[in-house]
Amino acid sequence: MEMLIWLGALISLLGLGGLVWCIVTVWKARKAGLSDEALRARVQKVVPVNFGALLLSVFGLMLVVVGIVLG
C-alpha cells in the first residue's frame, strides 16, 4: 500500500502544480492591464484547467487516504 500512497502524493502534486499555473496565469493577465472583456475571456479559458487541477489534486489525496487506511 506504500506505492498507493506515493502515487497519490505524486498525483496531488501534479494537481497542485496545475493550480499554481492557473494562479500565475490569471495574475499575469491582471497585471497586463487588459480590458474587462479581454480579462474575462482569459479567465474563462483558465477556469476548466483550474477545475481539472483541483479534481486531480482531490483524487490524489483520496488515494493517499485509501493507502493509509489499507496499510
Kinemage of the C-alpha trace (Angstrom):
@kinemage 1
@onewidth
@group {chain A} dominant
@subgroup {mainchain}
@vectorlist {calphas} color= white
{ca met a 1} P 0.000 0.000 0.000
{ca glu a 2} L 3.019 2.257 0.265
{ca met a 3} L 3.045 2.512 -3.520
{ca leu a 4} L -0.555 3.746 -3.460
{ca ile a 5} L 0.406 6.488 -1.013
{ca trp a 6} L 3.322 7.662 -3.157
{ca leu a 7} L 1.230 7.529 -6.323
{ca gly a 8} L -1.467 9.617 -4.639
{ca ala a 9} L 1.120 12.114 -3.437
{ca leu a 10} L 2.513 12.433 -6.965
{ca ile a 11} L -0.949 12.965 -8.437
{ca ser a 12} L -1.716 15.561 -5.771
{ca leu a 13} L 1.494 17.417 -6.571
{ca leu a 14} L 0.586 17.451 -10.269
{ca gly a 15} L -2.796 18.927 -9.376
{ca leu a 16} L -1.143 21.482 -7.124
{ca gly a 17} L 1.178 22.444 -9.964
{ca gly a 18} L -1.857 22.991 -12.177
{ca leu a 19} L -3.441 25.203 -9.558
{ca val a 20} L -0.261 27.272 -9.256
{ca trp a 21} L -0.169 27.614 -13.055
{ca cys a 22} L -3.753 28.916 -13.019
{ca ile a 23} L -2.950 31.444 -10.300
{ca val a 24} L 0.128 32.718 -12.125
{ca thr a 25} L -1.718 32.933 -15.453
{ca val a 26} L -4.589 34.989 -14.043
{ca trp a 27} L -2.197 37.146 -12.028
{ca lys a 28} L -0.190 37.966 -15.160
{ca ala a 29} L -3.405 38.755 -17.046
{ca arg a 30} L -4.486 41.158 -14.299
{ca lys a 31} L -1.077 42.852 -14.261
{ca ala a 32} L -1.149 43.231 -18.064
{ca gly a 33} L -3.867 45.847 -17.783
{ca leu a 34} L -6.269 44.152 -20.166
{ca ser a 35} L -9.739 45.449 -20.801
{ca asp a 36} L -12.639 43.926 -18.910
{ca glu a 37} L -13.669 41.763 -21.862
{ca ala a 38} L -10.157 40.519 -22.559
{ca leu a 39} L -9.541 39.734 -18.898
{ca arg a 40} L -12.850 37.916 -18.656
{ca ala a 41} L -12.023 35.858 -21.767
{ca arg a 42} L -8.600 34.923 -20.381
{ca val a 43} L -10.061 33.893 -17.032
{ca gln a 44} L -12.787 31.844 -18.733
{ca lys a 45} L -10.090 29.856 -20.530
{ca val a 46} L -8.324 29.141 -17.239
{ca val a 47} L -11.421 28.010 -15.304
{ca pro a 48} L -11.649 24.481 -16.839
{ca val a 49} L -7.941 23.901 -16.209
{ca asn a 50} L -8.392 25.124 -12.648
{ca phe a 51} L -11.298 22.735 -12.087
{ca gly a 52} L -9.379 19.811 -13.595
{ca ala a 53} L -6.329 20.525 -11.461
{ca leu a 54} L -8.492 20.707 -8.361
{ca leu a 55} L -10.112 17.365 -9.174
{ca leu a 56} L -6.705 15.812 -9.842
{ca ser a 57} L -5.440 17.042 -6.502
{ca val a 58} L -8.502 15.702 -4.683
{ca phe a 59} L -8.191 12.338 -6.427
{ca gly a 60} L -4.554 12.123 -5.368
{ca leu a 61} L -5.420 12.930 -1.770
{ca met a 62} L -8.115 10.254 -1.846
{ca leu a 63} L -5.530 7.728 -2.987
{ca val a 64} L -3.259 8.735 -0.121
{ca val a 65} L -6.077 8.276 2.406
{ca val a 66} L -7.055 4.894 0.928
{ca gly a 67} L -3.420 3.798 1.041
{ca ile a 68} L -3.116 4.810 4.685
{ca val a 69} L -6.377 3.100 5.667
{ca leu a 70} L -5.500 -0.120 3.841
{ca gly a 71} L -1.908 -0.073 5.058
